Amino acid sequence: MPDQLIFAMEVFLNGLMAGVLYALVALGFVLIYKASGIFNYAQGVMALFAAMTLVGIMNGQVPFAHLINATFGTHAHKFGWNIPAFLAILMTMAVMVLLAWAVQRFVMRHLVGQEPIILFMATIGLAYFLEGVADLMWGSEIKKLDVGLPQGINLWIDETTFNIFGYGFFIDNLDLVATVIAALLVTALVAFSQYTKQGRAMRAVADDHQAALSVGISLNFIWIMVWSVAGFVALVAGIMWGTKSGVQFSLSLIALKALPVLMLGGFTSIPGAIVGGLIIGVGEKLFEFAIGPLVGGATENWFAYVLALIFLVFRPQGLFGEKIIERV
């Protein structure tokens, strides 16, 4: 088998793994959009906030330490204990549920029935607010996140592919774990959306806020529930990305990479988020492998957005999105 074909197969597999990480972020967008018709610009910052909170809890860091010390002249930075990863994840999830309640209580319930652009602008403000709060709570330095997930090359895949092709494929164990978690999340979320009373109520709220209220659906409950689930998805994405590249403020920019994923998969489709992520992940890796050397490289920075633009021209609802037909 030609060497280039073998290398392309390795690039393809790594693209699948990267696509899963993109899809994890896109899932949060889809959930909130399906429930409220809101494009949540703050989803990437929610992943950052969740990851920073998890690291802070695990390390026993005092929240708002810099602000407290500057105000009262103290020197408190840590409580002096370390929290086990599993317990810290549960505590972080509780924080994300509290955040969901605060978003609904102080922002969303005042915007029922407003135009989509107003709701979108509200999430932009929420994103910058959360980023500032995260900085005040936990500091802006780069943090290492280790919750015990396996990392490094998968030796079994390396040895197996070496025996077959004479060349070992480098596949990261963390990417394999992310793939399994994403598959479980998608299965659970699809089942929840399609087969539960709350899932049907969620879709009804997205179609029309006022009509949902008129048939007895509680917007307060639905929005708290959905923002809590989106917070959980953001926590999972934050753990994966934070473990992979460290917890830093650039983590919030992964939301930008989720936009092409949503345009390909459709803003209302949970499976579409996964398929769109895989297409983007594989496409950008293979394009960089095949075309990058001919154009000077760095094609991964723009390939996804060009592909999304093509989809917007020829299929604006995406592969799995619902085509909207208005009759007048």
C-alpha positions in Angstrom: 0.0 0.0 0.0 1.4 3.4 -0.9 2.9 5.4 2.0 0.7 8.5 1.1 -2.5 6.4 1.4 -1.4 5.1 4.8 -0.6 8.6 6.0 -4.0 9.8 4.7 -5.7 7.0 6.7 -4.0 8.2 9.9 -5.0 11.8 9.2 -8.5 10.6 8.6 -8.7 8.9 12.0 -7.3 11.9 13.8 -9.8 14.1 11.9 -12.6 12.0 13.3 -11.3 12.4 16.8 -10.9 16.2 16.4 -14.4 16.4 14.9 -15.9 14.7 18.1 -14.4 17.5 20.2 -15.9 20.1 17.9 -19.3 18.4 18.1 -19.3 18.3 21.9 -19.3 22.1 21.9 -21.9 22.3 19.1 -24.2 20.1 21.2 -24.7 22.9 23.7 -25.7 25.3 21.0 -28.2 22.9 19.6 -29.8 22.1 22.9 -30.5 25.8 23.8 -31.6 26.6 20.2 -34.1 23.7 20.2 -35.5 24.8 23.5 -35.7 28.6 23.1 -34.8 29.5 19.6 -31.8 31.3 21.0 -28.4 31.1 19.5 -26.3 31.0 22.6 -23.1 32.9 21.9 -22.0 32.2 25.5 -21.7 28.4 25.0 -17.9 28.6 24.5 -17.5 30.8 27.6 -19.6 28.3 29.5 -17.1 25.6 28.7 -14.3 27.8 29.8 -16.2 28.8 33.0 -16.9 25.1 33.8 -13.3 24.0 33.3 -11.9 26.9 35.4 -14.4 26.1 38.2 -13.5 22.5 38.1 -9.8 23.2 38.4 -10.4 25.7 41.1 -12.5 23.3 43.2 -10.0 20.4 42.7 -7.1 22.5 43.8 -8.9 24.0 46.8 -8.6 27.5 45.4 -10.4 30.4 47.2 -12.9 32.0 44.8 -12.4 35.7 44.2 -9.1 35.4 46.1 -7.5 38.5 44.5 -10.6 40.6 45.1 -10.9 39.5 48.7 -7.2 40.1 49.4 -7.2 43.5 47.8 -10.3 44.5 49.7 -9.5 43.2 53.2 -5.7 43.1 53.0 -5.6 39.3 53.5 -3.4 36.7 51.8 -5.8 33.8 51.3 -5.3 31.8 48.1 -6.1 28.2 49.0 -8.1 26.3 51.5 -5.3 23.8 52.0 -7.1 20.7 50.6 -7.5 18.9 47.3 -10.9 17.6 46.1 -11.1 14.2 44.3 -11.9 14.6 40.6 -15.3 12.8 40.7 -16.5 14.9 43.7 -15.2 18.1 42.1 -17.1 17.3 38.9 -20.3 16.9 40.8 -19.7 20.2 42.7 -19.0 21.9 39.4 -22.2 20.6 37.9 -24.0 22.1 40.9 -22.4 25.4 40.1 -23.6 25.1 36.4 -27.2 24.4 37.6 -27.0 27.5 39.8 -25.7 29.4 36.8 -28.7 28.1 34.7 -31.1 29.3 37.4 -29.4 32.7 37.5 -29.5 33.1 33.7 -33.2 32.3 33.7 -34.0 34.4 36.8 -32.2 37.5 35.8 -32.0 37.5 32.0 -34.3 35.1 30.1 -37.6 35.5 31.9 -37.5 39.2 31.1 -37.1 38.5 27.4 -40.0 36.2 26.7 -41.5 36.9 23.3 -38.7 39.3 22.2 -37.2 39.2 18.8 -34.4 36.6 18.2 -31.8 39.3 17.7 -32.5 40.7 21.2 -32.1 37.2 22.7 -28.8 36.8 20.7 -27.5 40.1 22.0 -28.3 39.1 25.5 -26.2 36.0 25.1 -23.3 38.1 23.9 -23.5 40.2 27.0 -23.7 37.0 29.1 -20.6 35.7 27.4 -18.5 38.7 28.3 -20.0 38.8 31.8 -19.1 35.1 32.5 -15.6 35.6 31.1 -15.1 38.5 33.5 -16.5 36.6 36.5 -14.3 33.6 35.7 -11.2 35.9 35.7 -12.2 37.4 39.0 -13.0 34.0 40.6 -10.1 31.9 39.5 -7.4 34.1 37.9 -6.3 34.4 34.3 -3.2 32.1 34.4 -3.1 28.9 32.4 -4.2 25.9 34.5 -3.5 22.2 34.1 -6.5 20.0 34.3 -6.1 16.3 35.2 -9.2 14.3 36.1 -7.6 10.9 35.5 -8.5 10.5 31.8 -6.0 8.5 29.8 -3.7 10.5 27.5 -0.9 9.8 25.1 -0.6 7.3 22.2 -2.8 4.2 22.2 -0.3 1.4 22.1 -2.8 -1.2 20.9 -3.7 0.8 17.8 0.0 1.7 17.2 1.1 -2.0 17.3 -1.9 -3.3 15.3 -1.5 -0.8 12.5 2.3 -1.3 12.5 1.7 -5.1 12.0 -0.8 -4.4 9.2 0.7 -1.5 7.3 4.3 -1.4 8.6 3.5 2.0 10.1 2.0 2.7 13.5 -0.9 5.2 13.7 -0.7 7.9 16.4 -4.2 8.0 18.0 -4.6 9.8 21.4 -6.3 7.9 24.2 -8.1 11.1 25.2 -9.6 11.4 21.7 -10.9 7.9 22.0 -12.5 8.6 25.4 -14.1 11.8 24.0 -15.6 9.7 21.1 -17.2 7.2 23.5 -18.5 10.0 25.8 -19.9 12.0 22.8 -21.7 8.8 21.5 -23.3 8.2 24.9 -24.3 11.9 25.2 -25.9 12.0 21.7 -27.9 8.8 22.4 -29.2 10.1 25.7 -30.0 13.5 24.4 -31.9 12.2 21.3 -33.9 9.8 23.5 -34.7 12.6 25.9 -35.7 15.0 23.2 -37.9 12.5 21.3 -39.4 10.3 23.9 -40.0 12.3 27.1 -42.6 14.8 28.1 -40.0 17.4 29.0 -38.4 16.9 25.6 -41.6 17.5 23.7 -42.3 20.6 25.9 -38.8 21.8 25.1 -39.6 21.7 21.3 -42.9 23.4 21.9 -41.2 26.3 23.7 -38.8 26.7 20.8 -41.7 27.0 18.3 -43.6 29.7 20.2 -43.1 31.0 23.8 -46.6 32.4 24.2 -48.3 29.4 22.7 -46.3 27.1 25.1 -47.4 29.3 28.0 -51.0 29.1 26.9 -51.1 25.3 27.2 -49.6 25.2 30.6 -45.9 24.7 29.9 -43.6 26.4 32.4 -41.0 28.4 30.6 -39.1 28.9 33.8 -38.7 25.1 34.3 -37.9 24.3 30.7 -35.3 27.1 30.4 -33.6 26.1 33.7 -33.6 22.5 32.6 -32.1 23.2 29.2 -29.5 25.6 30.4 -28.5 23.1 33.1 -28.1 20.3 30.5 -26.2 22.7 28.2 -24.0 23.5 31.2 -23.3 19.8 31.7 -22.4 19.5 28.0 -20.2 22.6 28.4 -18.5 20.9 31.4 -17.8 17.8 29.4 -16.4 19.8 26.5 -14.4 21.9 28.9 -12.9 18.8 30.5 -11.9 17.3 27.2 -10.4 20.5 25.7 -8.9 21.6 29.1 -7.2 18.2 29.5 -5.9 18.4 25.9 -4.6 21.9 25.8 -4.8 23.4 29.3 -7.5 25.6 30.8 -6.9 29.1 29.4 -9.1 32.0 28.1 -8.5 31.0 24.5 -10.7 28.0 25.3 -13.7 30.2 24.9 -12.8 30.5 21.2 -13.7 26.9 20.5 -17.3 28.3 20.1 -16.2 29.9 16.8 -15.2 26.5 15.5 -18.6 25.1 16.4 -20.3 27.6 14.1 -19.4 25.8 10.9 -20.3 22.5 12.6 -23.8 23.9 13.2 -24.2 25.3 9.7 -23.4 21.8 8.3 -25.4 19.7 10.7 -28.3 22.1 11.2 -29.1 24.2 14.3 -32.0 22.0 15.4 -30.4 18.5 15.1 -28.5 16.8 17.8 -27.2 14.0 15.5 -26.4 16.8 13.0 -24.0 18.4 15.5 -22.1 15.1 15.6 -22.1 14.5 11.8 -21.2 18.2 11.2 -18.3 17.9 13.7 -17.0 14.8 12.0 -17.2 16.4 8.6 -15.3 19.5 9.7 -12.7 17.5 11.6 -12.0 15.1 8.8 -12.3 17.7 6.1 -9.8 20.2 7.6 -7.3 17.5 8.4 -7.4 15.9 4.9 -7.4 19.3 3.2 -4.3 20.3 5.1 -2.7 17.0 4.3 -3.4 17.1 0.6 -3.6 20.8 -0.3 -1.8 22.6 2.6 1.7 22.0 1.3 0.7 23.5 -2.1 -0.7 26.8 -0.7 1.7 27.4 2.2 -0.2 25.5 4.9 -2.4 26.9 7.7 -5.6 25.8 5.8 -7.1 24.5 9.1 -7.7 28.1 10.1 -10.2 28.8 7.3 -11.3 25.6 5.7 -14.3 25.0 8.0 -15.6 28.5 7.4 -15.3 28.2 3.6 -17.1 24.9 3.7 -19.8 26.4 5.9 -20.2 29.3 3.4 -20.8 26.8 0.6 -23.4 25.1 2.6 -25.1 28.4 3.4 -25.4 29.1 -0.3 -26.8 25.7 -1.4 -28.4 24.3 1.7 -28.9 26.9 4.4 -30.8 24.6 6.8 -27.8 22.2 6.9 -27.8 18.4 6.4 -30.3 17.6 9.2 -31.9 21.0 9.8 -35.6 21.6 9.4 -36.5 23.4 6.2 -38.7 26.3 7.0 -41.5 27.0 4.5 -43.6 30.1 5.0 -46.9 30.4 3.2 -48.5 33.8 2.6 
